[in-house]
Every structure is written in structure tokens, then in C-alpha cells.
């Protein structure tokens, strides 16, 4: 997060080098892995009718991101304003996700990145969204 944030906020960022600079942050690889895990999770639940247990290294960011994105893919309710709010409450807030530290607010100002910075994706003011 720190690298991509610095890149986006820097007035010295050159448009010609933009793609390479973004690639150097490894941010796109992180997004690819989360999207891939979310798709695989949704696929096994939907088509193989299998229960899925998700748990990533420390359980805060990637676990919640994969679960939430999978649910966005599987259930159109979560693609509505009300549903998206329910999803955030259910998969992040109820588990004590430290949003305040991810955005640089509160005690843990040094810990940034993750979900609070827009990586859940797919939600917003659109009303009804498509996968």
C-alpha cells in the first residue's frame, strides 16, 4: 500500500514510466492473487457444492477480502448498497478488522494498507452491480 500510495501521490511520477512503476510495487500481483482465490472459492461453492474454509496467514486482510469478494460473486444481494453494507459488517466489522490502523488513524498509525484502502472493490454508489 505504501508504495502504490506514494506512486499515486508523487508529482514526479512520469506517465511514460507509470506501468512499470505500478508493476514494481507488486500491488497488481497481490490483487491478482486475491481475485484468483475469490473466484476459486466461489466456483467450488457454486458448482461443486462444497463448503470452503478460508484462512490466510494472519486472518485479517486477505481472509476477509477473499470471503467478501466470493460473496459478491455468488450473491446479488451483496451487490446492492444495503447488501454491501451488510457484507462489510459481517465479514470485517464483526470480526474486529482493524480498519482504523489500515487508514493510518488511531494507535497503529504505522500499519497501513489492506482492506480499508479500497481493496474490497465492487461496492459503492452504483446500486446494483454485476460480477
C-alpha positions in Angstrom: 0.0 0.0 0.0 2.7 2.4 0.9 4.5 2.0 -2.4 1.4 2.4 -4.6 0.2 5.3 -2.5 3.5 7.1 -2.8 3.4 6.5 -6.6 -0.1 7.9 -7.0 0.6 11.0 -4.8 4.0 11.9 -6.3 4.1 14.9 -8.6 7.3 13.5 -10.1 5.6 10.3 -11.4 6.2 10.1 -15.2 3.3 9.0 -17.3 5.7 7.1 -19.6 7.0 5.0 -16.8 3.7 4.6 -15.0 3.0 1.0 -15.9 6.5 -0.1 -14.9 6.3 1.8 -11.7 3.0 0.2 -10.8 4.4 -3.2 -11.7 7.4 -2.6 -9.4 5.1 -2.1 -6.4 3.8 -5.8 -6.7 0.4 -4.4 -6.0 -1.2 -5.9 -9.1 0.2 -9.4 -8.2 -1.5 -9.0 -4.7 -4.8 -8.1 -6.4 -4.5 -11.0 -8.8 -3.9 -13.5 -6.0 -7.0 -12.2 -4.1 -9.2 -12.2 -7.2 -8.0 -15.7 -8.1 -8.7 -17.1 -4.6 -12.1 -15.4 -4.6 -13.0 -16.9 -8.0 -11.8 -20.4 -6.9 -13.8 -20.1 -3.7 -17.0 -19.0 -5.4 -16.5 -21.7 -8.1 -16.2 -24.6 -5.5 -19.2 -23.3 -3.5 -21.4 -22.8 -6.6 -20.6 -25.6 -9.0 -19.1 -28.3 -6.8 -21.4 -27.5 -3.9 -18.5 -27.8 -1.4 -18.1 -26.0 1.9 -15.0 -23.8 2.0 -12.8 -22.9 4.9 -10.8 -19.7 4.4 -7.8 -18.7 6.5 -4.8 -16.7 5.3 -1.6 -16.1 7.2 -2.8 -13.8 9.9 -6.5 -13.8 9.2 -7.3 -10.1 8.9 -6.9 -8.8 5.4 -6.7 -11.5 2.8 -9.1 -13.8 4.6 -11.8 -11.1 4.7 -11.1 -9.9 1.2 -11.4 -13.3 -0.3 -14.6 -14.1 1.6 -16.2 -10.8 0.7 -15.3 -10.9 -2.9 -16.5 -14.5 -3.2 -19.9 -13.5 -1.7 -20.1 -10.6 -4.1 -19.6 -13.1 -7.0 -22.2 -15.6 -5.5 -25.0 -13.4 -4.2 -26.5 -10.4 -6.0 -27.8 -9.1 -2.6 -24.3 -8.1 -1.7 -24.0 -6.1 -4.9 -26.6 -3.6 -3.6 -26.0 -0.7 -1.3 -27.7 -2.4 1.7 -26.1 -5.7 0.9 -22.6 -4.2 0.6 -23.0 -2.6 4.0 -24.2 -5.9 5.4 -21.2 -7.7 3.8 -18.7 -5.2 5.4 -20.4 -5.5 8.8 -20.5 -9.3 8.6 -17.1 -10.1 7.1 -15.0 -7.3 8.5 -16.5 -5.4 11.4 -18.0 -8.4 13.3 -14.5 -10.0 13.4 -12.8 -6.8 14.7 -11.0 -5.9 11.5 -8.6 -3.0 12.3 -9.8 -0.5 9.7 -8.5 2.4 11.7 -4.9 1.2 11.6 -5.1 0.4 7.9 -6.0 4.0 7.1 -3.4 5.5 9.4 -5.9 6.6 12.1 -5.7 5.7 15.8 -3.0 4.0 17.7 -1.5 1.8 15.0 -0.6 4.6 12.6 2.4 2.8 11.2 0.3 -0.2 9.9 -1.3 0.7 6.6 -2.8 -1.0 3.5 -5.2 -3.8 3.2 -9.0 -3.6 3.1 -9.6 -0.1 4.4 -7.9 1.4 1.4 -10.3 0.3 -1.3 -9.2 -3.3 -2.0 -12.6 -4.9 -1.4 -13.7 -3.4 -4.7 -17.0 -3.7 -6.4 -19.0 -1.6 -4.0 -20.1 1.9 -3.9 -23.0 4.1 -5.1 -23.8 2.0 -8.2 -26.8 0.4 -6.5 -26.9 -3.0 -8.3 -23.5 -4.2 -9.5 -22.6 -7.2 -11.7 -19.8 -9.6 -11.0 
